[in-house]
Amino acid sequence: MIDTNAIVLTYLRTSGLEAAVGGRIFCPRLPEGTALPAISFFTRGGSALPIKGADVSPSIQFDCWADNPIEARDLYGVLFEFLQGTGGYYTASIAVTVGADTAHILEAHEEVHGQDIRDIDLPKLFSVRAFFTIRMKA
């Protein structure tokens, strides 16, 4: 079994997306007091083939955080452009090394388009939530 959160976190932090948020990419949640903009994510489910060592396809929830709704939506756009179509059938897989293990991201696609979220308990924070499937193999 591979740690899908660790693979995605390593990939996002080492592939250029971190520049859009000043390195503030967190799993599973944003630490209290984090400067914005920032991205948080976690694996919320997904599927795996019934064969040991086969591909897994986690469904990952991403939250793009900012001080206002326009910046949150803009950050979601950066995330979308970064992940949508990553890998795929016509490009090489992306090798990601976590510790002594290497996994391969085979493809990524959005499941649910970005949703503007407004939490009444966090009145000064704005986020856009999106769900992506990221197919990977150990």
C-alpha positions in Angstrom: 0.0 0.0 0.0 1.3 3.4 -0.9 0.8 6.6 1.1 -1.1 8.7 -1.4 -1.1 11.8 0.8 2.7 11.7 1.1 3.1 11.2 -2.7 0.8 14.1 -3.6 2.4 16.4 -1.0 5.9 15.6 -2.2 4.9 16.1 -5.8 3.2 19.4 -5.2 6.0 20.8 -3.1 8.7 19.8 -5.6 7.1 20.6 -9.0 6.5 24.3 -9.1 3.0 24.7 -7.6 4.6 25.8 -4.3 5.7 29.0 -5.9 2.0 30.1 -6.2 1.5 29.8 -2.4 5.0 30.5 -1.1 5.5 26.8 -0.1 2.2 26.7 1.9 0.8 23.3 0.9 -0.5 21.2 3.8 -2.0 17.8 4.4 -4.5 17.2 5.8 -5.5 20.7 7.1 -4.2 24.2 7.2 -2.4 24.9 10.5 -4.0 27.6 12.6 -2.6 31.0 11.8 -1.1 30.0 8.4 -0.4 33.0 6.1 -2.5 33.0 2.9 -2.7 32.1 0.1 -2.4 28.4 0.9 -3.6 25.0 -0.2 -4.7 22.0 1.9 -5.7 18.6 0.8 -6.4 15.0 1.9 -7.4 11.7 0.4 -11.1 11.3 0.9 -11.6 7.9 -0.8 -11.0 6.4 -4.2 -10.5 3.0 -5.7 -7.9 0.3 -6.3 -7.9 -2.7 -8.6 -8.3 -6.0 -6.8 -4.7 -7.0 -7.7 -1.8 -6.5 -5.3 0.5 -3.8 -6.6 -2.0 -2.5 -9.1 -2.8 1.2 -9.7 -4.7 3.1 -7.1 -6.9 6.1 -7.9 -7.4 8.2 -4.7 -10.1 10.9 -4.8 -8.4 14.0 -3.3 -10.1 17.0 -1.8 -8.2 20.3 -2.4 -9.1 23.5 -0.6 -7.5 26.7 -2.0 -7.5 29.4 0.8 -7.1 33.2 0.5 -8.1 36.4 2.1 -10.9 37.1 -0.4 -13.0 35.1 -2.7 -11.4 36.3 -5.9 -7.9 35.3 -4.8 -9.2 31.9 -3.7 -10.8 31.3 -7.1 -7.6 32.5 -8.8 -5.6 30.0 -6.7 -8.0 27.3 -7.7 -7.4 28.2 -11.3 -3.6 27.7 -10.8 -4.3 24.3 -9.1 -6.6 23.3 -12.0 -4.0 24.3 -14.7 -1.3 22.5 -12.7 -3.1 19.2 -12.1 -5.7 18.8 -14.9 -4.3 16.4 -17.5 -1.1 15.6 -15.6 0.3 12.4 -16.9 -2.3 10.7 -19.1 -2.0 8.3 -21.9 0.1 10.4 -24.2 2.8 11.6 -21.7 5.2 9.9 -19.4 4.3 9.1 -15.8 5.8 11.3 -13.1 8.2 9.6 -10.7 7.8 10.8 -7.1 10.2 9.6 -4.4 9.2 9.5 -0.7 11.8 8.2 1.6 13.1 5.0 0.0 10.0 4.4 -2.1 9.2 5.7 -5.6 5.7 5.9 -6.9 4.5 7.1 -10.3 1.7 9.5 -11.0 0.0 8.2 -14.1 -2.7 10.8 -14.6 -4.8 13.4 -12.8 -8.2 14.8 -13.7 -10.8 16.9 -11.9 -13.9 15.1 -10.6 -15.8 18.1 -9.3 -15.3 21.6 -10.5 -14.2 24.2 -7.9 -16.9 25.2 -5.4 -16.8 28.5 -3.5 -17.0 27.8 0.2 -17.9 30.3 2.9 -17.7 29.0 6.5 -19.5 31.2 9.0 -17.2 30.1 11.7 -14.2 31.4 9.7 -15.5 34.8 8.5 -12.1 36.2 7.3 -11.1 33.1 5.3 -12.3 32.2 1.8 -11.8 28.9 0.0 -12.6 27.1 -3.2 -12.9 23.3 -2.9 -12.3 20.9 -5.8 -11.9 17.1 -6.1 -9.4 15.4 -8.3 -8.6 11.7 -9.0 -4.9 11.1 -9.2 -4.1 7.6 -10.6 -0.8 6.3 -9.3 1.3 3.1 -8.9 4.1 2.0 -6.6 
